């Protein structure tokens, strides 16, 4: 959308298993990929570039969108599946980026909680 000379950027994009966010306050981009099935849940968060954000949603299927997201830096992973684990496994790969993404997601959804 263009209003005068100002281009309004969409702050959230979504596919079947992925969601991408732009935080205009910090000028940062994030994406999460989440798989849920009867075997459990997996979630992977990434800090992505504007180029990746701009290209998301332009592919014919979500597999290509997920491949593009996976080119970026992973900031958080969560795996709770019945295959080979005794419980949920969480790994925070980048504490600062993970916290920045959590704040961005909470702003978009109106949440105040610090829990994921």
Backbone torsions as a table, in degrees:
resi	resn	phi	psi	omega
1	UNK	NA	140.0	179.1
2	UNK	-127.8	127.9	175.4
3	UNK	-119.1	109.5	-175.7
4	UNK	62.1	-125.3	178.2
5	UNK	-100.4	-0.2	-177.3
6	UNK	-94.4	126.5	176.2
7	UNK	-94.7	127.0	-179.8
8	UNK	-92.2	120.8	-178.9
9	UNK	-89.9	135.9	174.8
10	UNK	-69.7	131.6	-174.7
11	UNK	-92.0	-4.0	-179.4
12	UNK	-152.8	135.7	174.2
13	UNK	-128.9	150.7	-174.9
14	UNK	-147.6	143.5	172.8
15	UNK	-124.9	-162.2	-179.4
16	UNK	-66.3	-47.0	-176.4
17	UNK	-116.7	4.7	-176.1
18	UNK	-134.7	152.4	174.0
19	UNK	-139.3	136.3	178.1
20	UNK	-120.8	145.3	-176.5
21	UNK	-130.0	145.6	169.5
22	UNK	-119.6	129.2	177.6
23	UNK	-104.3	104.9	-177.7
24	UNK	-66.5	-21.6	179.2
25	UNK	-70.9	-38.9	-178.2
26	UNK	-105.5	-7.5	-177.8
27	UNK	59.8	36.4	-179.1
28	UNK	-118.0	155.4	-177.4
29	UNK	-121.5	140.0	-178.5
30	UNK	-138.2	157.9	175.3
31	UNK	-147.0	150.1	173.8
32	UNK	-130.5	143.0	173.8
33	UNK	-117.9	128.3	-177.7
34	UNK	-133.1	131.0	175.8
35	UNK	-117.5	130.7	177.4
36	UNK	-129.4	131.9	177.5
37	UNK	-150.8	-178.9	179.1
38	UNK	-68.5	-17.6	177.4
39	UNK	-80.3	-16.2	180.0
40	UNK	144.5	-157.7	-176.9
41	UNK	-136.4	142.9	173.9
42	UNK	-131.0	139.2	177.7
43	UNK	-139.0	134.4	179.5
44	UNK	-132.7	125.0	-179.5
45	UNK	-110.3	144.6	-176.8
46	UNK	-136.2	148.9	165.9
47	UNK	-98.0	120.3	-173.7
48	UNK	-111.9	166.4	177.8
49	UNK	-89.0	166.9	176.6
50	UNK	-63.3	-37.5	179.0
51	UNK	-58.6	-45.7	177.8
52	UNK	-63.5	-46.0	-179.5
53	UNK	-57.4	-45.1	-178.7
54	UNK	-63.9	-32.5	-178.1
55	UNK	-83.0	-19.6	-179.2
56	UNK	-61.8	136.8	179.2
57	UNK	88.9	-2.2	-179.5
58	UNK	-94.8	-1.9	-178.2
59	UNK	-94.5	161.0	-179.0
60	UNK	-72.0	-25.4	178.4
61	UNK	-141.7	163.3	-175.2
62	UNK	-72.6	-19.2	178.4
63	UNK	-60.2	-42.2	179.0
64	UNK	-67.6	-37.8	175.9
65	UNK	-62.4	-43.4	179.4
66	UNK	-65.5	-40.1	176.8
67	UNK	-60.2	-41.8	179.3
68	UNK	-63.6	-44.6	178.6
69	UNK	-60.6	-41.1	-176.6
70	UNK	-67.8	-9.6	174.2
71	UNK	-73.9	-17.6	-176.0
72	UNK	-86.5	179.3	-178.8
73	UNK	-79.6	123.7	177.0
74	UNK	-74.6	135.1	179.9
75	UNK	-111.4	-21.6	-174.8
76	UNK	-159.2	143.6	171.6
77	UNK	-140.2	146.6	179.1
78	UNK	-139.9	125.4	177.8
79	UNK	-132.8	122.7	176.7
80	UNK	-135.0	83.1	-178.8
81	UNK	-122.5	163.6	-178.7
82	UNK	-82.1	-0.1	-177.4
83	UNK	-97.0	101.9	170.1
84	UNK	77.1	9.4	178.3
85	UNK	-121.8	149.2	176.9
86	UNK	-92.0	-12.3	179.8
87	UNK	-175.3	-176.7	-179.4
88	UNK	-62.8	139.6	175.2
89	UNK	-113.8	118.9	178.1
90	UNK	-114.5	138.3	174.2
91	UNK	-136.8	123.0	174.3
92	UNK	-98.4	114.8	-175.7
93	UNK	-86.0	-29.3	-179.4
94	UNK	-146.0	100.3	-173.7
95	UNK	-57.1	-47.9	-176.8
96	UNK	-64.8	-46.2	-179.9
97	UNK	-66.6	-37.2	177.9
98	UNK	-62.3	-44.3	178.7
99	UNK	-65.5	-40.1	178.6
100	UNK	-63.9	-40.4	178.3
101	UNK	-66.8	-42.8	179.4
102	UNK	-57.8	-43.0	178.4
103	UNK	-63.8	-41.7	179.4
104	UNK	-62.4	-47.3	-179.8
105	UNK	-62.7	-42.4	179.9
106	UNK	-64.6	-36.9	176.5
107	UNK	-62.7	-42.7	-177.6
108	UNK	-68.6	-33.5	-176.9
109	UNK	-98.4	-4.8	179.4
110	UNK	78.6	13.5	179.8
111	UNK	-84.2	154.4	175.8
112	UNK	-116.8	-6.0	-176.0
113	UNK	-70.6	148.9	175.3
114	UNK	-90.5	-5.0	-178.7
115	UNK	-79.3	146.4	175.5
116	UNK	-81.1	NA	NA
